[in-house]
Amino acid sequence: MRYLIFSFVSLEILDGIMTHWSVKQGLVQEGNPFMAFIAGDGHFLLLKVTGAILSALVLWHLYRYFPRIALAVSSSIITFYGLVLAWNSSILFRI
């Protein structure tokens, strides 16, 4: 489970860095309407890192009581962020 949580946090932070840089360079616009107003701002990365750490703590706590659910959720999140990063990379390298 530690590896899954580490992977999840790493992927979310990498997504934040990639999004922050891309928006700041004017290459893309943030697609998430809730995050669009701070994307490219320094607060965006702080929010992504804080959110990743808090989510990891919740997953770790969940794992202690419901390990199968925590593993399924962690695996789903990793798959989601993997797909998001693949999509973002395909957009950036096409430009």
Contact map, one row per residue, 1 for C-alpha under 8 A:
11111000000000000000000000000000000000000000000000000000000100000000001000000000000000000000000
11111100000000000000000000000000000000000000000000000000000000000000000000000000000000000000000
11111110000000000000000000000000000000000000000000000000000000000000000000000000000000000000000
11111111000000000000000000000000000000000000000000000000000000000000001001100100000000000000000
11111111100000000000000000000000000000000000000000000001001100000000000001000000000000000000000
01111111110000000000000000000000000000000000000000000000000000000000000000000000000000000000000
00111111111000000000000000000000000000000000000000000000000000000000000000000100000000000000000
00011111111100000000000000000000000000000000000000010001000000000000000001001100100000000000000
00001111111110000000000000000000000000000000000010011001000000000000000000000000000000000000000
00000111111111000000000000000000000000000000000000000000000000000000000000000000000000000000000
00000011111111100000000000000000000000000000000000000000000000000000000000000100110010000000000
00000001111111110000000000000000000000000000000110010000000000000000000000000000100000000000000
00000000111111111000000000000000000000000000100110010000000000000000000000000000000000000000000
00000000011111111100000000000000000000000000000000000000000000000000000000000000000000000000000
00000000001111111110000000000000000000000000000000000000000000000000000000000000100110000000000
00000000000111111111000000000000000000000001100110000000000000000000000000000000000000000000000
00000000000011111111100000000000000000000000100000000000000000000000000000000000000000000000000
00000000000001111111110000000000000000000000000000000000000000000000000000000000000000010000000
00000000000000111111111000000100000000110000000000000000000000000000000000000000000000000000000
00000000000000011111111100000000000000111001100000000000000000000000000000000000000000000000000
00000000000000001111111110000000000000010000000000000000000000000000000000000000000000000000000
00000000000000000111111111111000000000010000000000000000000000000000000000000000000000000001000
00000000000000000011111111111100000000110000000000000000000000000000000000000000000000000000000
00000000000000000001111111100000000000111000000000000000000000000000000000000000000000000000000
00000000000000000000111111110000000000000000000000000000000000000000000000000000000000000000000
00000000000000000000011111111000000000000000000000000000000000000000000000000000000000000000000
00000000000000000000011111111000000000000000000000000000000000000000000000000000000000000001001
00000000000000000000011011111100000000000000000000000000000000000000000000000000000000000000000
00000000000000000000011001111110000100000000000000000000000000000000000000000000000000000000000
00000000000000000010001000011111101100100000000000000000000000000000000000000000000000000000000
00000000000000000000000000001111100100000000000000000000000000000000000000000000000000000000000
00000000000000000000000000000111111100000000000000000000000000000000000000000000000000000000000
00000000000000000000000000000111111110000000000000000000000000000000000000000000000000000000000
00000000000000000000000000000001111110000000000000000000000000000000000000000000000000000000000
00000000000000000000000000000101111111100001000000000000000000000000000000000000000000000000000
00000000000000000000000000001111111111100000000000000000000000000000000000000000000000000000000
00000000000000000000000000000000111111100000000000000000000000000000000000000000000000000000000
00000000000000000000000000000000001111111111000000000000000000000000000000000000000000000000000
00000000000000000011001100000100001111111001000000000000000000000000000000000000000000000000000
00000000000000000011111100000000000001111101000000000000000000000000000000000000000000000000000
00000000000000000001000100000000000001111111100000000000000000000000000000000000000000000000000
00000000000000000000000000000000000001011111110000000000000000000000000000000000000000000000000
00000000000000000000000000000000000001001111111000000000000000000000000000000000000000000000000
00000000000000010001000000000000001001111111111100000000000000000000000000000000000000000000000
00000000000010011001000000000000000000001111111110000000000000000000000000000000000000000000000
00000000000000000000000000000000000000000111111111000000000000000000000000000000000000000000000
00000000000000000000000000000000000000000011111111100000000000000000000000000000000000000000000
00000000000110010000000000000000000000000001111111110000000000000000000000000000000000000000000
00000000100110010000000000000000000000000000111111111000000000000000000000000000000000000000000
00000000000000000000000000000000000000000000011111111100000000000000000000000000000000000000000
00000000000000000000000000000000000000000000001111111110000000000000000000000000000000000000000
00000001100110000000000000000000000000000000000111111111000000000000000000000000000000000000000
00000000100000000000000000000000000000000000000011111111100000000000000000000000000000000000000
00000000000000000000000000000000000000000000000001111111110000000000000000000000000000000000000
00000000000000000000000000000000000000000000000000111111111000000000000000000000000000000000000
00001001100000000000000000000000000000000000000000011111111100000000000000000000000000000000000
00000000000000000000000000000000000000000000000000001111111110000000000000000000000000000000000
00000000000000000000000000000000000000000000000000000111111111000000000000000000000000000000000
00001000000000000000000000000000000000000000000000000011111111100000010001000000000000000000000
10001000000000000000000000000000000000000000000000000001111111110000010000000000000000000000000
00000000000000000000000000000000000000000000000000000000111111111000000000000000000000000000000
00000000000000000000000000000000000000000000000000000000011111111110110000000000000000000000000
00000000000000000000000000000000000000000000000000000000001111111111111000000000000000000000000
00000000000000000000000000000000000000000000000000000000000111111110000000000000000000000000000
00000000000000000000000000000000000000000000000000000000000011111110000000000000000000000000000
00000000000000000000000000000000000000000000000000000000000001111111110000000000000000000000000
00000000000000000000000000000000000000000000000000000000000001111111111000000000000000000000000
00000000000000000000000000000000000000000000000000000000000000100111111100000000000000000000000
00000000000000000000000000000000000000000000000000000000000001100111111110000000000000000000000
00000000000000000000000000000000000000000000000000000000001101100111111111000000000000000000000
10010000000000000000000000000000000000000000000000000000000000100011111111100000000000000000000
00000000000000000000000000000000000000000000000000000000000000000001111111110000000000000000000
00000000000000000000000000000000000000000000000000000000000000000000111111111000000000000000000
00011001000000000000000000000000000000000000000000000000001000000000011111111100000000000000000
00010000000000000000000000000000000000000000000000000000000000000000001111111110000000000000000
00000000000000000000000000000000000000000000000000000000000000000000000111111111000000000000000
00000001000000000000000000000000000000000000000000000000000000000000000011111111100000000000000
00010011001000000000000000000000000000000000000000000000000000000000000001111111110000000000000
00000000000000000000000000000000000000000000000000000000000000000000000000111111111000000000000
00000000000000000000000000000000000000000000000000000000000000000000000000011111111100000000000
00000001001100100000000000000000000000000000000000000000000000000000000000001111111110000000000
00000000001000000000000000000000000000000000000000000000000000000000000000000111111111000000000
00000000000000000000000000000000000000000000000000000000000000000000000000000011111111100000000
00000000000000100000000000000000000000000000000000000000000000000000000000000001111111110000000
00000000001000100000000000000000000000000000000000000000000000000000000000000000111111111000000
00000000000000000000000000000000000000000000000000000000000000000000000000000000011111111100000
00000000000000000000000000000000000000000000000000000000000000000000000000000000001111111110000
00000000000000000100000000000000000000000000000000000000000000000000000000000000000111111111000
00000000000000000000000000000000000000000000000000000000000000000000000000000000000011111111100
00000000000000000000000000000000000000000000000000000000000000000000000000000000000001111111110
00000000000000000000000000000000000000000000000000000000000000000000000000000000000000111111111
00000000000000000000010000100000000000000000000000000000000000000000000000000000000000011111111
00000000000000000000000000000000000000000000000000000000000000000000000000000000000000001111111
00000000000000000000000000000000000000000000000000000000000000000000000000000000000000000111111
00000000000000000000000000100000000000000000000000000000000000000000000000000000000000000011111
